Amino acid sequence: MHLWLKAPALIAACLAIAACGQKTISLPSDSAAYAQLATAAAPLEGQAYRIGDGDTLRINVFQEPDLSLSEAVVDVNGNVTLPLVGDVSAISLTNSELAAELTAQLRRYLVNPQVTVAITRSVAKRVFVEGDVNKAGVFPLEGNVTLLGALAMAEGTSEIADTKQVLVFRTVGGQRYGAKFDVDAIRNGSAEDPRLAPQDLVVVGLSSSKQWVRNLIQLSPVFGSIFIALNQN
């Protein structure tokens, strides 16, 4: 039976799993799991990246080196600070939209200013890896990173990891999706290696279920307001 569980019910279910030892979590798995995550990510494909706080930008004002910035960090209020102009809101803009806004601001001081903006480091483009790995943490998502690639960044799975139950969680439109993968099958070529998306959370193994539930909550402050898809037997 397919259930949608709110956070309190999910936590209770996960703790029950921990209490039962190595009981298997029934999530869509392997090819079905890949299809689910790919479908969930589909609305994001082709969309221009929008600037977030903490991102680093390179702002170039043509023939104006004193106004150009090689590393402009978007502050917690979503602003970048440019000489002459001061603070300009960059949050949720694309690089071309921000360039247009800076160009408009600089017209008060320059004749025909030409501004380009490049995103050199994106805080949003990262993946979380937790559970039975050798180096849990937050890793940059540059290019097409797959599940095996994320595990490699985490320096591989631990000796006690249950590599047949590696979970990937993805949030799209405020709704969280979950899928389970058999990493052994991916490594031997009998299953597809799924491509990860920004903000994906990878949880390896079930030997420390209570701990990864706590970590999941810590990594997702808005966890109480979203849903997770579980297929419960």
C-alpha positions as CSV (number, residue, x, y, z in Angstrom):
1,M,0.0,0.0,0.0
2,H,1.4,3.4,-1.0
3,L,1.5,6.0,1.8
4,W,2.4,9.6,2.1
5,L,3.8,10.3,5.5
6,K,4.2,13.6,7.2
7,A,7.4,14.2,9.2
8,P,6.3,13.0,12.6
9,A,4.9,9.8,11.2
10,L,8.0,9.2,9.1
11,I,10.2,9.6,12.1
12,A,8.2,7.1,14.0
13,A,8.3,4.7,11.1
14,C,12.1,5.1,10.8
15,L,12.7,4.5,14.5
16,A,10.5,1.4,14.3
17,I,12.7,0.2,11.5
18,A,15.7,0.8,13.6
19,A,14.2,-1.2,16.5
20,C,13.5,-4.1,14.2
21,G,17.1,-4.4,13.2
22,Q,17.8,-5.0,9.5
23,K,14.2,-4.7,8.3
24,T,14.2,-3.5,4.7
25,I,12.8,-0.1,3.8
26,S,10.5,-0.6,0.8
27,L,11.1,2.3,-1.6
28,P,11.1,2.3,-5.4
29,S,14.4,0.7,-6.4
30,D,17.0,0.5,-9.1
31,S,15.5,1.3,-12.6
32,A,12.1,2.3,-11.1
33,A,13.9,4.5,-8.6
34,Y,16.0,6.1,-11.3
35,A,12.9,6.8,-13.3
36,Q,11.1,8.3,-10.3
37,L,14.0,10.6,-9.5
38,A,14.5,11.6,-13.1
39,T,10.8,12.4,-13.4
40,A,11.0,14.5,-10.2
41,A,14.0,16.4,-11.5
42,A,12.5,16.9,-15.0
43,P,10.9,20.3,-14.2
44,L,14.4,21.6,-13.2
45,E,16.1,20.6,-16.5
46,G,16.8,23.4,-18.8
47,Q,16.0,26.1,-16.3
48,A,18.5,28.9,-15.9
49,Y,20.3,28.9,-12.6
50,R,19.2,31.5,-10.1
51,I,21.6,33.1,-7.7
52,G,21.4,32.3,-4.0
53,D,23.0,33.8,-0.9
54,G,26.6,32.6,-0.5
55,D,27.2,32.3,-4.2
56,T,30.4,33.8,-5.6
57,L,30.2,36.0,-8.7
58,R,32.6,37.5,-11.2
59,I,31.4,40.9,-12.3
60,N,33.1,42.6,-15.2
61,V,32.4,46.2,-16.3
62,F,33.9,46.6,-19.7
63,Q,37.0,48.9,-19.6
64,E,36.3,49.8,-16.0
65,P,38.7,47.6,-13.9
66,D,38.0,49.7,-10.8
67,L,34.4,48.8,-10.9
68,S,34.9,45.1,-11.8
69,L,35.0,42.4,-9.1
70,S,36.7,39.0,-9.4
71,E,35.0,37.6,-6.3
72,A,31.7,39.1,-5.3
73,V,30.0,37.0,-2.6
74,V,26.2,37.3,-2.3
75,D,25.6,38.2,1.4
76,V,22.9,36.8,3.7
77,N,20.5,39.5,2.6
78,G,20.9,38.5,-1.1
79,N,22.9,41.5,-2.1
80,V,26.2,42.2,-3.9
81,T,28.1,45.4,-3.4
82,L,29.4,47.2,-6.4
83,P,31.6,50.4,-6.3
84,L,29.5,53.6,-7.1
85,V,26.3,51.6,-7.0
86,G,26.4,50.1,-3.5
87,D,24.1,47.2,-2.6
88,V,22.2,45.5,-5.4
89,S,19.8,42.6,-4.8
90,A,21.0,39.5,-6.7
91,I,18.9,36.8,-5.0
92,S,16.8,34.6,-7.3
93,L,18.1,36.4,-10.4
94,T,19.9,34.7,-13.3
95,N,23.4,36.0,-14.1
96,S,22.0,37.8,-17.2
97,E,19.2,39.5,-15.2
98,L,21.7,40.7,-12.6
99,A,24.0,42.0,-15.4
100,A,21.0,44.0,-16.8
101,E,20.2,45.4,-13.4
102,L,23.8,46.5,-12.8
103,T,23.9,48.0,-16.2
104,A,20.8,50.1,-15.5
105,Q,22.3,51.2,-12.2
106,L,25.6,52.2,-13.7
107,R,24.0,54.3,-16.4
108,R,23.7,57.0,-13.8
109,Y,27.5,57.3,-13.8
110,L,28.8,55.9,-17.1
111,V,28.0,56.3,-20.8
112,N,26.9,53.0,-22.3
113,P,28.2,50.6,-19.5
114,Q,28.6,47.0,-20.5
115,V,28.3,44.4,-17.6
116,T,28.8,40.7,-17.6
117,V,28.2,38.4,-14.6
118,A,29.5,34.9,-14.2
119,I,28.8,32.5,-11.3
120,T,32.1,31.1,-10.2
121,R,30.9,29.1,-7.2
122,S,27.4,28.0,-6.3
123,V,26.5,27.1,-2.8
124,A,23.2,25.5,-4.0
125,K,25.0,23.1,-6.3
126,R,26.0,20.5,-3.7
127,V,25.1,17.1,-2.5
128,F,24.8,15.7,1.0
129,V,26.2,12.2,1.8
130,E,25.4,10.6,5.2
131,G,25.4,7.2,6.9
132,D,28.0,4.4,6.6
133,V,30.6,6.2,4.5
134,N,34.2,7.0,5.3
135,K,33.8,10.8,5.1
136,A,30.2,12.0,5.4
137,G,29.7,15.6,4.4
138,V,28.6,18.2,1.9
139,F,30.3,18.0,-1.5
140,P,30.2,20.3,-4.6
141,L,28.1,19.1,-7.5
142,E,30.0,20.1,-10.5
143,G,29.1,18.6,-13.9
144,N,27.2,15.3,-14.1
145,V,27.8,13.7,-10.8
146,T,26.3,10.2,-10.3
147,L,25.6,8.2,-7.2
148,L,28.9,6.4,-7.4
149,G,30.6,9.7,-7.9
150,A,29.1,11.1,-4.7
151,L,30.2,7.9,-2.8
152,A,33.7,8.4,-4.2
153,M,33.8,12.0,-2.9
154,A,32.8,10.5,0.5
155,E,35.8,8.2,0.2
156,G,33.7,5.1,-0.3
157,T,31.4,3.1,1.9
158,S,32.4,1.7,5.3
159,E,33.0,-2.0,6.0
160,I,29.6,-2.3,7.7
161,A,27.6,-0.4,5.1
162,D,24.5,-2.1,3.6
163,T,25.3,-1.2,0.0
164,K,22.2,-2.9,-1.2
165,Q,20.1,-0.2,0.5
166,V,21.5,3.2,-0.5
167,L,18.8,5.9,-0.3
168,V,18.6,9.0,-2.3
169,F,16.2,11.8,-1.3
170,R,15.2,14.7,-3.6
171,T,13.0,17.7,-3.0
172,V,11.0,19.2,-5.9
173,G,8.4,21.9,-5.4
174,G,8.4,21.4,-1.6
175,Q,7.8,17.7,-1.9
176,R,10.4,15.1,-1.0
177,Y,10.9,11.9,-3.0
178,G,12.9,8.9,-1.9
179,A,14.4,6.0,-3.9
180,K,16.6,3.0,-3.0
181,F,19.6,1.7,-5.0
182,D,21.7,-1.4,-4.9
183,V,25.2,0.0,-5.3
184,D,26.7,-3.5,-5.7
185,A,24.5,-3.9,-8.8
186,I,25.5,-0.5,-10.1
187,R,29.2,-1.3,-9.6
188,N,29.0,-4.6,-11.6
189,G,27.1,-2.9,-14.4
190,S,23.8,-4.6,-14.0
191,A,22.0,-1.5,-12.8
192,E,22.1,2.1,-14.0
193,D,24.1,4.7,-12.0
194,P,21.7,7.6,-11.4
195,R,22.7,11.1,-12.0
196,L,22.3,13.3,-8.9
197,A,20.7,16.7,-8.7
198,P,21.6,19.8,-6.5
199,Q,20.6,19.3,-2.9
200,D,20.1,15.5,-3.2
201,L,20.7,13.7,0.1
202,V,22.4,10.3,-0.1
203,V,22.1,8.0,3.0
204,V,24.1,4.8,3.0
205,G,23.1,1.7,4.9
206,L,20.6,1.0,7.7
207,S,22.9,-0.1,10.4
208,S,22.6,3.3,12.1
209,S,19.0,4.1,11.3
210,K,18.3,6.2,14.4
211,Q,21.4,8.3,13.7
212,W,20.7,9.0,10.1
213,V,17.1,10.0,11.0
214,R,18.6,12.6,13.3
215,N,21.0,13.7,10.7
216,L,18.3,14.0,8.1
217,I,16.3,16.3,10.3
218,Q,19.4,18.4,11.0
219,L,20.2,18.7,7.3
220,S,16.6,19.6,6.5
221,P,15.4,22.4,8.8
222,V,12.1,22.6,6.9
223,F,11.6,18.8,7.2
224,G,8.4,19.2,9.2
225,S,6.7,21.0,6.3
226,I,7.5,18.5,3.5
227,F,6.5,15.0,2.6
228,I,8.4,11.8,1.8
229,A,7.1,9.0,-0.4
230,L,7.3,5.5,1.1
231,N,5.9,2.3,-0.2
232,Q,5.1,0.5,3.1
233,N,4.3,-3.2,3.1
